[in-house]
Amino acid sequence: MGPAPKAPATSPAPGLGRPLQHALRITHPVLLSQTRRGGFAMKPLVLAFLILTASPTLAQNTGAQNKAIENEITPDSDRAVERGLAALASSQADNGSFGEGRYANNVAVTSLACLALMADGNLPGRGTYGENVRRGLEFVLDNASQSGLIAGDAANGPMYGHGFAALFLGEVYGSTGGGADSPLADRTYEALVKAIRLIERTQNEEGGWRYNPLPNEADVSVTICQVMALRSARNAGIEVSKDTIDRAVRYVRECQNPDGGFRYQLRTRDSAWPRTAAGVATIQYAGIYDDKALDAGLEFLIRTSLPGQGNARRSPHYFYGMYYAVQATYLAGGKWWKAWWPATRDELVATQRQDGFWEDRGVGKSYGTAMALIVLQMPKRYLPIFQK
């Protein structure tokens, strides 16, 4: 496929959040907004501006400009989201976690559920479901170890949970500009930095990650979880190794098949649409938006798994695939978003249960509902990682 395009250079931690926030209180207080607890948080758009202007590479490479298409959000999809948010919030356990059965008390499911609530504009302690997000955040932080690993009672490999948890912490930190001066804000920052350093040091020789925090094996599925966490942290001003990103991109590129799809590992063969969506998104979150590998992967998605045609729903990893496919097509914009989004939206609205949940056959209703809500709320563009 030829040499891989260079990913954006690492930003030199433009305002490791908390120090920058303290300085702004004195020099530019208008850039801060008061929180319910009496502290201050940097306004998200201000944080994004400061990050971009502090890093010329990021400022120049903003990716495909995804323009809203007509009727992105319909009355039916809006009602489905409202019902889904209420159902999801009602399923939260007393300890702040989300998940059922063997996925109860699960860090990954909890992080995704909180991201789904944040996609509606809720932040820890702020908004209709702000208290749910705060309790979920505390649960995730309670499962953060001194090594940096955030896993808890992982049901399917600790690095899955770690990647989603680090993404959640990055989005909290990026949405609040470091948050108010509080023990919870300090814990969030410290856990996020440790989580990112663990990701960097557990990357294997091939350039990817696998189930356990050891640099032994790698697969595309776990690798995308770590790359999204790295991108979220970098967006929020945390320093991230450029070499780590470059190596991850090379690994994922090597997992692409001639048909445009992506295989699970280097030594496996078959393409599948969920991991193809993950492969495309991995390259995009490295800051690469114009590339033949992306076009081939997106064409594979449209050709084999366009929602509404029945093929996608036969996958045991349906919600996982939808989660990454909507990101891949959104970041690609243009014809890809126009083809994928309406079909995705309408299929999810049609498959919602009467009680407001979506059911994932393997992981359960909290996971399925969280994934469906993140997908359906993509047009709101509230989460920093989805803003361009």
N, C-alpha and C positions, 0 to 999 in steps of 0.2 A: 504493500500500500504506500510505500515511500516513507520518508522521514516524517515523524510526528511534528505538527506545528508546535511552536513553543507556547506553553501556558503563561499566563500573566506572571510577572515577577511578584515575589512576596511583598506585601505592603509592610513597612517597618513599624507595625503596630501603631497606627496613627491615633493616639489617644487611647492608651490601654484603659479606656472607659473611665475608670474611677479617678485617676489623677487629672485627666482632662476635664472631667465634670467639676471637680473641686475648683480648678482654675477658672472655669467659665462662671462659676458663681460670683467671682470677684470682678472679672473683666467684662463679661457679656451675659448678665443675668437674664436678658430678654430671651436667650436661646434655651432657657430651661422652663419646665412646667412643674407646678407644685403637685405633689402626690397626696393621697388621702392621709398618709402617715405623717405629713408635715415635712418630708424630705423633698428632694428635687430630682427630676429625671430629664435627661436631654431629649428634646423632641426628635422622633425617629428620622424625619426628613433632614434635620440639621445634622444628625449623626452620619447619615448617608453622604451628605454633601462634604463633610469634613473628611471622611474616609476617601472619597473620590478625589478631592483636591489634594490630599496628602500623597496620593499615589498616581503619578501620571499614567502609568500603564493601565490601571483600572479605569481611570477617567476616560481614556481613549477607547478601550475595548468594552463597551457596555452591552454587546450582544445584539441579537435581533430585536428590533423594536416591535413588540407585539401590540398591535392596535386592537382595540375592542371591536368585536363583530356585533352585528345587530342581534338583539335579544339574547345576549349571553346568559343573563339571568331572567327566567320566566316566572310568572306567578306560581306555576306548579313547582318549579325547582326551589323557589323561595320558601314555599310552605313545607316542602320536604326537608329543607335545611332546618327550619324552625322546629319541626317535630323531632328531627334527629338530634339536635342539640339538647332539647329537653330530655329526650330518652337517655342519651349518653350521660348527661349530668346526673340523672337519677340512679344510674348504675354504679356510681362511685362508692367504693367501700369506705368504712369508717376510718381506715388508716390512710386514706387519700389515693389509694391505688385503683386501677381499673383492670378488668379481666375476669374470666370465669374458668371453672374447672381446673385443668392443669396449667392454665395460663392466668390463674388468679395471682395477685400480688406481683405482677410481671412489669418490670421496668420498661420494656419496649412498648407494651400495650398502653401503659400509663402515659408514657411520653407522647405517643401518637394521639391519644385521647386529648391530652392537654393542648397539643398543636391544633387539633380540630377545633377546640374551644377558642384558642387564640386567633384562628383564621376568621372568626367572627368579630374580632377587635377586642376580645377580653385579655387582660393582663393580670398578673398576680395581685389579687385584692381589688381589682378595678374592673367594672363591667358587670353585666348580668350574671355571667359565670366566672367572674374573677376569683371568687372564693374557692371554686372548684379547681381553678388553675393553681392557686396558691397551695392548696392541700396536696395536689399532685406534685408540685415542685418540691415540697417538703419531703414527700415520700421518696422521690428520686434522689434527693440530696442525702437522705438517711441511708441510702444504699450505695453511696460513693465511698470507696475505700481509700486508704492512704496512698496506695499505688497509683491511683487515678482511675482504676476500673470501676465502672458503674454497671453492676449486673444484677445483684439480688438473686432471687430464685428463678434464674433463667431456664426456660423450658426448651430452648432450641439453640444453644450456643451463646455464651456470654457476650461475644462481640456484636451480635445483632442488637441486644439490649443496650450495649455500650454506645454503639453508633447512633441509635435513635435518641438515647438520653443526652448525648453530647449535642446533637442537633437541637433538641428541646432547650437545653441550657443556652446554646448560642442564640437561639431566637428570642428567649427571654432577655438575655443580656443586650442583644441588638435592638430590641423593641423599646427598651427602657433607658438606653444610654448608660447602663451600669446600675440603674435603679437608685432608690433612695438610700441614704446612709442608714443601714440596718444590718443586723446579723444575717438576715436571709440574703440580702444583696451580696454581702461579703462571702457567704458560703457559696453562692451561685458562681461568682467570679473565680474563686479558688478551685472549685470542683471542675469548672469548665477548662481552666488552664491545665490542670492535672490530666483531665480526660484527653485533651488534644496532644499533650506530650506522650501519653501512653499509645495513642494511635500512631504517632510518628515512630516510636521505637519498636513497635510490633509489626511493622510492615515487612513482608518477607522478601527474599532475593528477587522474586519475579516481579514484585511491585504491588502486590495485593494483600488481602487479609482473609482469614477464614474464621471458624467458629471460636477458637480460643486465642487469648492474648499472647500468642507465641509466633515468632517469625518463621513458621514451618511451611504451611500450605496457603493456598489462596483460591478464591472463587469470585465471580463477578457479583453475586448476590450480596455477600458481606462487604465487598469492596465499595460498592456504591454507598452503603450506610456510612462508611468512614469518610468518604470524599465529601458527602453532603455536610457532615459535621465539620470537617475542615473548612469548607467554603463558608458555612454559617459563622464560624468563629472568626475567620478572616474578615468577613463583612462587618463584624462587630468590633474590629480593631485588635484582635488577638494575633500575634505573630505566628505564621504558619510556614513551615519549610517548603520552599519552592521545589527542592529535589524530591520531596515526598509526593507532591502533586504530579510532577513530571513522570516519575516512575509508575504511579498509578495509571496514568493515561497510557503509557506504553504497554502496560500489562493488559488493560482492557482492549486496546487496539488489536493485540495479538490474539484475543479471544473472538474476534469477528470472523465469520465464515464467508465464503464467496457469495452466498445468497443474500448477504446483508444482515442476517441475523447473528446473534451472539450465542456462543456455547457457554456452558457453566464454568468450565475450567480449561486450561490450555490443552490438557490431554483427553478431553471429551470431544464429541463431534457435533451432536445435534443442536440446531437452532431452536429457540423457543421465544414466543413473543414477550413474556414477562421479563426475562433477563435481557432481551434485546432493548426493551424500554429502559432498563437499568443501565445497560451499556451506553446507550446514547446519552442519557442524563449524566453519567459520569464524565464523559468528555465535555459536555456543555458546562458542568459545574467547575471544570478546570479552566473555564474562560474561553473555550474554543467553540465558535458558533457557525463558522463557514468552513465546511470540510466534507469531502466525498464520503467519508465513513459515516457521517451523520445522515446524509441524504440516503445512503444505502440502507441504513438501519430504519429510518422513518418510512421508506418505501416498503420495507419488509412488514412493518407494523400495519400499515394501511392495507397491504395486499392480503395479509393472513388473518388479521384480528380486529378489523373495524367493528366497534360495538354496534349491536343491532342485527348482526348477521349470524349470531349463535356460536361462532367459533371461540370467541374470547371466553365466554361463560363456561366452557367445558374445561378450562384449566383449573387445577386444584389451587393455583396461586392467582386467582382472578383479581382480588382486591389489591394484592401486592403489585400485579401488573398494571392495573388501572392507575394506581398511585404514581408510578414512575412514568407511565405513558402520557398522562396528562401534563406532567412536568416537561417531558421531552418535546411534546408538540407545542406546548405553550412557549417554551424557550425558543423553539424554532420559528414560531409565528407564521404569518402568511397562510399559504395553502394548507400547511400541515394542521395548524390550529383550526382553520375553517372546516376541514374535513373531520377532524377527530372530536372536537368539543361538542357540537350539537348531538351527535350520536351517543357520546358518553353520558352527557347530561340526561338525555331522555331515557336511556337504559337504566340508569341508577334511580331516577324518579319512579320508573315503572316497577322496579324490583324492591322498593322499600316495603317493609312489613307494616301491618296495620298499627302496631304499637310504636312505630317510629324507628325501629332498629333495622339494620342490614345484617344478615347472618353470613359469617364466613364458616364454611363447612369444617375447616380444620381448627381454627383458633377461637371462634366464637363471635358473639354479637358485639361486644365492646370494640374488638379489633375491626370487624367489618364495618361498623358504624363510624368509627374514627376515620378509617381510610376513605369511605364514601363521602364523609363530610369535608375532608381536606380537598378531595377532588371537586366536589360541587361548589366549594367556596373559592376555588382558584380565581374566578373573575373579580373577586373582591380585592385581591392584591394587597392584603393586609400584612401577611408574614414577610419579614425582610428578605428571606431567601428567594421569594417569588417576585420581588420588585426588581425592576430593571431601569 
